[in-house]
Amino acid sequence: MDFVSRCVKGGKDTRTTEPHQLPIYASSSFVLETVEQGIDIFTGNTTGHVYGRYANPTIDAVSNRIAELEAIDIKADAYGILTSSGMSAISTVAIGLLKAGDAILTQGNLYGGTTELFRKVMSPLGIETIFADMSEFNTLEETLSHHKNVKLLYLETPANPTMACVDLSKLSSLAQRYGLITVIDNTFCTPYLQRPLSLGIDFVIHSTTKYLNGHGNGISGIIVGHKPEYYHKVWQAMKLLGTNSNPFDAWLLNNGLKTLALRMDKHSSNSLELAKYLEEHPKVLKVNHLGLSSHSCHQIAKKQMSDWGGMMSFEIDGTVQDGIDFINNLKFCTQAPTLGDVDTLVLHPATSSHLNVDRDTRIENGITDGLIRLSVGIEKIDDIIADVEQALHKI
Ligand SMILES: Cc1ncc(COP(=O)(O)O)c(C=O)c1O
């Protein structure tokens, strides 16, 4: 081989033993041994990797692992489709399953980005969204009998930032009676704490950016389903919209998954300890933590979750400025607009996630001036409490 060609194709391939850890397959395409092999793969007669937007071995290893976790207690085999973000998991599943004229039935307290997606992107495409109270079953039945075009029930539980829950078994039975496809955002719980497929839900989506990755170093999402009749539609939407993940983010996610159970146990015990501390604090009006019997969704959470998770919020007895001062006074906890990382993260919804929501609507939804959202980390709980204590003391 000439020098020039050796630059491109030279060097001995020394691969013999299998790598211990999942390799990053940084390759946009895969070699076809023969034309016939290519034809077989493209016509679906055989499986094989051909192009990175369709599938990639690193991505497949991770999506299969998450699908397995979500489906551990159902009989069917589940499939996972890893996407470029949590948002693209939601848009891919919705666009893959719905067409113009169809409608989505959902709750009012979704993650803000999801509500925006439904209003600003899906609506102009002719897919309407109906917002309803998911605990009012009579009203839901009435809505469904009047809106025959509702095809998808989209849920999120627990929901930001008050930790409100919806009853997944009851809602999946209702959806089955009306022939609706059910999708739930399981980001806050992960399959370690809540497994919606076993409660009759058709699709689980995640922002894997959060607890599943756990280390705040990648953006990705996943769609997990178990009904073969929907697989092709959703996979095709991912392939044609180009919402696929990439091998590096998938690899980072794979590393995070290894410690998921350990992390979720610690997130759960730390958040409960902090919630109990805050419940007794004279400057705190209310604590929203599912482990406290005072939370209105304590019983639903107990029924469908195996532990409480790391998310919580609490209300400072004060003004918007007190909320701002509290956050600015923190020294150990970090202010960052994400959740589910190993370190404790705080947010003041009135001046961040809900800054553009008018005050009356915000307060009506439990997002008061002094509400603080916490994604409680896995650090030593004494350090977290000491920081919260000193920051509260200064306001
Ligand atoms: C509950 C929930 N779902 C979905 C998303 C969107 O995820 P991503 O930022 O990975 O697109 C978020 C982001 O914060 C979220 O909190």
The ligand as an SDF file (V2000), in Angstrom:
LIG
                    3D

 16 16  0  0  0  0  0  0  0  0999 V2000
  -39.9310   16.1830   33.8330 C   0  0  0  0  0  0  0  0  0  0  0  0
  -39.1370   16.5970   32.6310 C   0  0  0  0  0  0  0  0  0  0  0  0
  -39.4310   16.0720   31.4420 N   0  0  0  0  0  0  0  0  0  0  0  0
  -38.7540   16.4230   30.3100 C   0  0  0  0  0  0  0  0  0  0  0  0
  -37.7500   17.3560   30.3610 C   0  0  0  0  0  0  0  0  0  0  0  0
  -37.0120   17.7300   29.0890 C   0  0  0  0  0  0  0  0  0  0  0  0
  -35.7790   17.0740   29.0920 O   0  0  0  0  0  0  0  0  0  0  0  0
  -34.4760   17.5540   28.2750 P   0  0  0  0  0  0  0  0  0  0  0  0
  -34.0110   18.8250   28.8960 O   0  0  0  0  0  0  0  0  0  0  0  0
  -33.5220   16.4010   28.4050 O   0  0  0  0  0  0  0  0  0  0  0  0
  -34.9120   17.7620   26.8640 O   0  0  0  0  0  0  0  0  0  0  0  0
  -37.4060   17.9230   31.5910 C   0  0  0  0  0  0  0  0  0  0  0  0
  -36.3380   18.9360   31.6560 C   0  0  0  0  0  0  0  0  0  0  0  0
  -36.1070   19.5660   32.6610 O   0  0  0  0  0  0  0  0  0  0  0  0
  -38.1240   17.5380   32.7560 C   0  0  0  0  0  0  0  0  0  0  0  0
  -37.8440   18.0690   33.9500 O   0  0  0  0  0  0  0  0  0  0  0  0
  1  2  1  0
  2  3  1  0
  2 15  2  0
  3  4  2  0
  4  5  1  0
  5  6  1  0
  5 12  2  0
  6  7  1  0
  7  8  1  0
  8  9  2  0
  8 10  1  0
  8 11  1  0
 12 13  1  0
 12 15  1  0
 13 14  2  0
 15 16  1  0
M  END
$$$$
